[in-house]
Amino acid sequence: MKPRLFTAAVSFGVTGGWQSAVRRMPIFLLLLAPMLAVPLPALAQAAGACPLPALAPQLDQIPDRSGAPTYARAKAFSAAAESEAELAGDVEISRADQRLSTSLLQYDLNTKRVRLPAPLRYSDAQLQLQASNGRYGFLEQSGDFYDVRYGFTGSSAQGGADTVHLSEGRRSDLTGIWFTTCAGDQPDWMLSARELELQHDEGVGVARGAKLKLGRVPVLYLPYMTFPIDDRRKSGFLYPSLSTANDNGLEVAVPYYWNIAPQRDATITPRLFSERGLMLGLEYRQLTARSYTTLSTDFLPDDRKLDDQRWRYQADWRMAINPSWFANAQLERVSDNNYFTDFGGNLAQTSRQYLRSQATLSGAGRYWLFTALLDDFQVLDDGVALERQPYKRLPRLAFSLDAPLGRRGFGTTVDAEAVYFERDEGVTGARLDLFPSLTWGSNRAWGFFK
C-alpha cells in the first residue's frame, strides 16, 4: 500500500541536526530479510506452495538517495529551546523514494533520539512496513519497534515481528517472527521463529524455535539454527531440493557447504532417489595466486534399477607457471551413455553427444607462440556414425614464429603444426603442416614496401 499524500499546514525542508538524523534513520525491517536465507521456504516452494519472491529490485528501480534532500511535512511543529522538536498531525518525512508517515514524531536535539509513540508507516521502492510505535537513538544506534508488519513492493511476500530491538548497530534481536510469500490470512505455508538474533559484526544469524507450516500443519521444527546474513562464507546446509521423476521416483537433495579455508571450499550433496538409491555428490574448489581448481563428482554405488555403479567426474585446472607459460586441463567422464538421461536434469545435458577432455600447455615470447594439446572424447550417442565421431589428437603441437633477421628489413615467419589423429575404429594417422617464409620490408617517409 502506498502512503497517501498529506495536506500539511506546515511544510519545510529539513536542515541541520534534523537532516543529519533523518538521513540515518534505519530501514529497520530490512533486518528481517535475512530470514529468507534460512533454507526452510524452499521446502514449501518444492511442495508447490506460493512462490518465493525476487526481493532485490533492479538497480534502475531504486532512485539515487545520495545527496537527495530530506523534507518534513506536518500540521503542527513545535520546538522547546533548541532541545526538543515535535511534529504532529499527518507527519511525513520523505527523501527520494523513502516515505515515513505517522501522526506524532518527537526528536530530542541533545540526545539525538527520536520517539514515534503513534502507529507509523514506511515505504520505499523495495519495502513497505508498519509498526504500532517505536524509538531510536542515533548516537548509540539503538532502538525498539513493536508490532511490526512488512511486505515487498510488487510481491505477495509478507511477514512481521512482535518486537525488533537494534543494539549499537552491531546486533538486532527480534521476537515472534513470521514470513510467507502467500497472500491472505490463511497462507499455504509460513515460516516462523520464536527468536531471531542477527550479529552484524560476525555476519551470522541465529534462530531459535524455527518452524515451517504447510497450511495449518507443522512439517519441520528446528530448535536452533545459524545462517549467514551477508556475503561472508559460513559452513552449513544450503537450500534442499525436492522433485519427482518417473524413472527415479522421489528425489531429495540436501547440500552441505564446507568453508574449509579462505582459498578452499567444498559442497557435499547427498541425493536420495526412492527408485535407485543414495548418490553422493562432491564439488571442491581451490584458488591460489597462480592456479584455479574445481573438482566435481557424483557416485551411486548400487543403482537398484540397473544393479550397477553409476558415476560422473569433472575437473577443471588452470595454472600460470610463469609470465610466459600457462597450463590447463579439463576432464569429464561418466559411467555409461545413459547417465545424463537418468540424472542430467535439463535438456542441455541430456542432449550431449560426447564429452571432451583436454590438457594444454602454451607459451609465448616476443616473437613466438607454442601450444601442446592432448584431447580425448567419450561418445555418448550410440546413433552417431563412426565417420562422424570426433578424432582424438594425441598430441597436437603448434608453433608460430615472426622474427626479424638483422637490421636491413629481413625477417622470417614459420607456422607449423603436427597432429596425430586417433580413433577406436577407422583411419588413423599423423599430419605435419609446415609453412616457412622469408620476408623483406622497407619503410620510408614517402611510403613502405613489404
C-alpha positions in Angstrom: 0.0 0.0 0.0 1.4 3.4 -1.0 1.2 6.2 1.7 -1.3 8.8 0.7 -0.2 12.4 0.4 -1.0 14.7 3.3 -2.2 18.2 3.1 0.1 19.9 5.6 -0.4 23.1 7.5 3.4 23.2 8.0 5.8 22.2 5.2 9.6 22.8 5.3 12.9 21.3 4.3 14.9 19.5 7.0 18.2 21.1 7.7 21.0 21.0 10.3 20.8 18.3 13.1 17.4 17.2 11.9 18.5 16.4 8.4 21.6 14.5 9.7 19.4 12.4 12.0 16.7 11.7 9.4 19.2 10.7 6.8 20.5 8.0 9.1 17.1 6.8 10.2 17.3 3.0 9.8 15.2 1.0 7.4 14.8 -1.4 10.3 12.6 -4.0 8.8 15.2 -4.8 6.1 16.8 -6.7 9.0 14.0 -9.3 8.6 15.2 -10.1 5.0 17.9 -12.5 6.3 15.0 -14.8 7.3 15.0 -15.6 3.6 18.5 -17.0 3.9 17.0 -19.8 6.0 16.5 -22.8 3.6 13.1 -23.8 5.0 11.0 -21.9 2.5 12.5 -24.0 -0.3 10.6 -27.0 1.1 7.3 -25.1 0.7 8.3 -24.0 -2.8 9.1 -27.6 -3.8 5.8 -28.7 -2.5 4.0 -26.4 -4.9 3.0 -23.7 -2.5 3.3 -19.9 -3.1 6.5 -19.0 -5.0 9.5 -17.3 -3.4 9.7 -13.6 -4.4 12.6 -11.8 -6.1 13.4 -9.5 -3.2 16.1 -7.4 -4.8 14.6 -4.9 -7.3 16.5 -3.9 -10.5 19.0 -1.1 -10.0 17.0 1.3 -12.1 14.0 0.8 -9.8 15.8 2.5 -6.9 16.4 6.2 -7.1 19.7 7.6 -6.1 19.4 8.6 -2.4 22.9 10.0 -2.0 22.7 13.8 -1.7 18.9 13.8 -2.0 17.2 16.5 0.1 15.1 15.4 3.1 11.7 17.0 3.6 9.2 17.0 6.5 5.5 17.9 6.5 3.1 18.1 9.4 0.1 20.1 10.5 1.9 21.4 13.5 5.5 21.9 14.5 6.9 23.0 17.9 10.4 23.3 19.4 11.4 23.9 23.0 14.6 25.9 23.5 16.5 24.0 20.9 16.3 20.9 23.0 13.2 19.0 21.6 11.2 19.3 18.4 7.8 17.8 17.8 5.9 17.2 14.5 2.2 16.4 15.0 -0.7 15.7 12.7 -0.2 13.9 9.4 3.5 13.8 9.7 5.5 12.8 6.6 9.3 12.5 6.3 10.5 12.0 2.7 13.7 11.6 0.8 13.9 10.3 -2.8 11.7 7.2 -2.8 11.6 6.9 1.0 8.5 7.9 2.9 7.8 7.7 6.7 4.4 8.8 7.9 2.9 8.9 11.4 0.7 11.2 13.5 3.4 12.2 16.0 7.2 12.4 15.9 9.3 13.7 18.8 13.0 14.4 18.5 15.5 15.3 21.2 18.2 17.5 19.7 20.6 16.9 22.6 20.4 13.1 22.9 19.7 12.6 19.1 16.8 10.3 20.0 13.6 10.1 18.1 10.3 8.8 19.5 7.4 7.5 17.5 4.6 7.0 20.0 1.9 6.6 17.4 1.4 4.0 14.6 3.9 4.6 11.7 4.2 3.5 8.1 7.4 3.3 6.0 7.7 2.6 2.2 10.4 2.8 -0.5 11.0 1.2 -3.9 11.5 -2.2 -2.3 9.8 -2.3 1.1 6.5 -1.4 2.8 6.0 -1.7 6.5 4.1 -0.5 9.5 4.6 -0.7 13.3 2.5 0.3 16.3 5.3 2.5 17.8 9.0 2.8 18.1 12.0 4.8 19.3 15.6 5.1 18.1 18.8 6.8 19.4 21.2 7.9 16.7 24.2 8.3 19.0 24.0 4.8 20.5 22.5 3.4 17.3 19.9 1.5 19.4 16.2 1.3 19.2 13.0 -0.7 19.6 10.0 -1.1 17.4 6.8 -3.0 18.2 4.1 -5.0 16.3 5.9 -4.8 13.0 4.3 -5.9 9.7 6.1 -5.7 6.4 5.8 -6.5 2.7 7.7 -6.2 -0.5 6.7 -4.0 -3.4 5.2 -6.0 -6.3 5.1 -9.2 -4.4 2.7 -11.1 -2.1 5.6 -11.8 0.3 4.8 -10.5 3.8 5.9 -11.0 7.4 6.1 -9.5 10.8 7.6 -9.5 14.3 6.3 -8.7 17.8 9.5 -6.8 18.7 12.6 -5.5 16.9 15.5 -4.4 19.0 18.5 -2.7 17.5 21.7 -2.6 19.6 24.6 -0.3 18.7 24.4 -1.1 15.0 26.1 -4.4 15.8 23.2 -6.7 16.8 19.5 -7.0 16.2 17.1 -9.1 18.3 13.6 -10.0 17.0 10.9 -12.0 18.7 7.7 -13.5 17.3 8.9 -13.5 13.7 6.9 -14.9 10.8 7.2 -14.9 7.0 5.3 -16.2 4.0 5.0 -15.5 0.2 1.3 -16.2 0.2 -1.4 -13.5 0.3 -4.3 -13.6 2.8 -4.8 -14.6 6.4 -4.5 -18.4 5.8 -1.3 -18.8 3.8 -0.4 -22.1 2.1 2.9 -22.1 4.0 4.5 -20.0 6.8 8.0 -19.8 8.3 8.1 -18.6 11.9 10.7 -18.4 14.7 10.4 -17.6 18.4 13.6 -15.6 18.5 16.0 -14.3 15.8 19.4 -12.8 16.6 21.4 -11.0 13.9 25.1 -10.5 14.7 26.1 -7.9 12.1 29.8 -7.9 13.1 30.1 -11.6 12.6 27.7 -11.8 9.7 25.7 -14.6 11.4 22.0 -15.0 12.2 20.8 -17.3 15.0 17.2 -18.5 15.0 15.5 -20.3 17.9 12.3 -22.2 17.7 12.1 -22.1 13.9 9.0 -23.8 12.5 7.7 -24.4 9.0 3.9 -24.9 8.4 2.2 -26.2 5.3 -1.3 -24.9 5.7 -2.0 -25.4 9.4 0.2 -28.5 9.7 3.7 -28.1 11.1 6.1 -30.1 8.9 9.5 -29.1 10.3 10.8 -27.8 13.6 14.4 -26.6 14.3 15.0 -25.6 17.9 18.3 -23.9 17.0 20.0 -22.9 13.7 22.5 -20.5 12.4 22.8 -18.9 8.9 24.8 -16.1 7.2 23.3 -12.7 6.7 25.9 -11.2 4.4 28.4 -12.3 1.7 30.8 -13.9 4.2 31.1 -17.6 3.8 29.9 -20.0 6.5 29.7 -23.7 6.7 26.2 -25.1 6.9 23.3 -26.6 4.9 22.1 -24.9 1.7 18.6 -24.9 0.2 17.3 -28.5 -0.1 15.5 -29.6 -3.2 12.6 -32.0 -3.7 11.5 -33.4 -7.1 9.9 -36.4 -8.7 10.5 -38.3 -11.9 9.0 -41.4 -13.5 12.3 -43.4 -13.5 13.9 -42.0 -10.4 10.9 -41.7 -8.2 11.1 -39.1 -5.4 14.4 -37.2 -5.2 15.6 -35.4 -2.1 18.9 -33.5 -2.1 20.4 -31.8 1.0 23.6 -30.0 0.1 26.1 -29.1 2.8 28.6 -26.2 2.3 32.0 -26.6 3.9 34.1 -23.4 4.3 37.5 -25.2 4.6 39.7 -22.1 4.3 39.6 -18.6 2.6 41.0 -20.1 -0.6 39.3 -23.6 -0.4 35.7 -24.8 0.0 33.6 -27.8 -0.8 29.9 -28.7 -1.2 28.8 -32.2 -0.3 25.4 -33.2 -1.6 23.6 -36.5 -0.7 20.8 -37.2 -3.2 18.3 -39.9 -2.3 16.4 -41.5 -5.2 13.5 -43.6 -4.0 13.8 -45.9 -7.0 17.6 -46.1 -7.3 19.3 -45.5 -4.0 21.6 -42.9 -2.4 24.0 -40.9 -4.5 26.8 -38.8 -3.0 28.0 -35.6 -4.8 31.1 -33.5 -4.1 32.3 -30.2 -5.5 35.7 -28.9 -4.4 37.2 -25.5 -5.3 40.6 -24.1 -4.7 42.1 -20.7 -5.7 45.8 -19.8 -5.3 47.9 -16.9 -6.6 48.7 -18.9 -9.8 46.1 -21.5 -10.2 42.4 -22.3 -10.0 41.0 -25.8 -9.5 37.5 -27.3 -9.4 36.6 -30.9 -8.9 33.1 -32.3 -9.2 31.9 -35.9 -8.8 28.8 -37.9 -8.2 28.8 -41.6 -7.2 25.9 -44.1 -6.8 27.4 -47.3 -5.6 24.4 -49.5 -6.5 21.7 -48.4 -8.9 18.8 -50.7 -7.9 17.3 -50.4 -11.4 20.5 -51.5 -13.2 22.3 -53.4 -10.4 25.5 -51.4 -11.3 27.6 -48.4 -10.2 26.8 -45.0 -11.7 29.3 -42.2 -11.5 30.5 -38.9 -13.1 33.6 -36.8 -12.6 34.6 -33.4 -13.9 37.8 -31.5 -13.3 39.0 -28.0 -14.4 42.5 -26.9 -13.6 44.2 -23.7 -14.8 47.7 -22.5 -13.8 50.1 -19.7 -14.7 53.5 -21.3 -14.5 55.3 -18.0 -15.0 54.5 -14.9 -17.1 55.3 -16.8 -20.3 53.9 -20.3 -19.8 50.4 -21.5 -19.0 48.8 -24.9 -18.4 45.2 -26.1 -18.1 43.3 -29.3 -18.1 39.6 -30.1 -18.4 38.5 -33.7 -17.8 35.0 -35.2 -17.9 33.7 -38.8 -17.9 30.6 -40.7 -17.0 30.0 -44.4 -16.2 27.7 -45.0 -19.1 25.9 -43.5 -22.1 22.6 -43.1 -20.3 24.0 -41.2 -17.3 22.8 -37.8 -18.3 19.4 -39.2 -19.4 18.8 -40.6 -15.9 20.5 -37.9 -13.8 21.1 -34.8 -16.1 18.0 -32.8 -15.1 17.9 -30.5 -18.1 17.9 -30.6 -21.9 21.4 -29.2 -22.4 22.8 -32.2 -20.5 20.5 -35.0 -21.8 21.2 -34.0 -25.5 25.0 -34.1 -25.2 26.5 -36.4 -27.9 30.0 -36.6 -26.4 32.3 -35.4 -23.6 35.6 -33.8 -24.3 38.7 -34.0 -22.1 41.8 -32.0 -22.9 45.1 -30.8 -21.5 47.0 -27.8 -22.9 50.5 -26.3 -22.4 51.1 -22.9 -24.0 53.9 -20.4 -24.1 54.6 -17.1 -25.7 57.6 -15.0 -26.2 58.4 -11.7 -28.0 58.4 -13.4 -31.5 56.9 -16.8 -31.0 53.9 -18.9 -29.8 53.8 -22.5 -28.8 50.9 -24.8 -27.9 50.9 -28.5 -27.0 47.4 -30.2 -26.7 46.0 -33.6 -25.9 42.3 -34.2 -26.2 40.0 -37.2 -25.9 36.3 -37.8 -26.4 33.7 -40.1 -24.8 30.9 -40.6 -27.3 27.5 -40.8 -25.5 25.2 -41.1 -28.5 25.1 -44.7 -29.9 23.4 -43.3 -33.0 26.5 -41.3 -34.1 28.1 -43.0 -37.1 31.7 -43.9 -36.9 32.7 -41.4 -39.6 31.1 -38.6 -37.7 32.8 -39.4 -34.4 35.5 -36.9 -33.4 39.2 -37.8 -33.6 41.4 -37.7 -30.6 44.5 -35.6 -31.0 47.4 -37.3 -29.2 49.0 -34.9 -29.4 48.7 -31.6 -31.3 51.8 -29.4 -31.4 51.6 -25.9 -32.9 54.4 -23.3 -33.3 54.4 -19.8 -34.8 57.4 -17.5 -35.3 57.6 -14.0 -36.7 61.1 -12.6 -36.0 63.4 -10.1 -37.7 66.7 -11.1 -39.3 69.3 -8.4 -38.9 68.6 -4.7 -39.3 68.1 -4.5 -43.1 64.4 -5.2 -43.1 64.7 -9.0 -43.4 62.5 -11.3 -41.3 61.3 -14.9 -41.1 57.9 -16.4 -40.3 57.1 -20.1 -39.5 53.7 -21.7 -39.0 54.0 -25.3 -38.1 51.5 -27.9 -36.8 52.0 -31.6 -36.1 49.0 -33.8 -35.1 48.5 -37.5 -34.6 44.8 -38.4 -35.1 43.5 -41.5 -33.2 40.1 -43.2 -33.2 38.9 -46.5 -31.8 37.8 -47.6 -35.3 38.6 -46.3 -38.7 41.5 -44.5 -40.3 44.2 -43.1 -38.0 47.4 -41.3 -38.8 49.7 -38.2 -38.5 49.7 -34.9 -40.3 52.5 -32.3 -40.5 52.0 -28.8 -41.8 55.0 -26.5 -42.2 54.9 -23.0 -43.8 58.2 -21.2 -43.6 58.8 -17.9 -45.3 61.4 -15.2 -45.7 60.2 -11.5 -45.7 61.7 -8.2 -46.5 60.3 -4.8 -46.0 61.3 -1.1 -46.2 59.8 1.9 -44.6 60.4 5.4 -45.9 58.9 8.8 -45.5 57.2 8.5 -48.8 55.8 5.0 -48.2 56.6 1.4 -47.4 57.2 -1.8 -49.2 56.9 -5.4 -47.9 
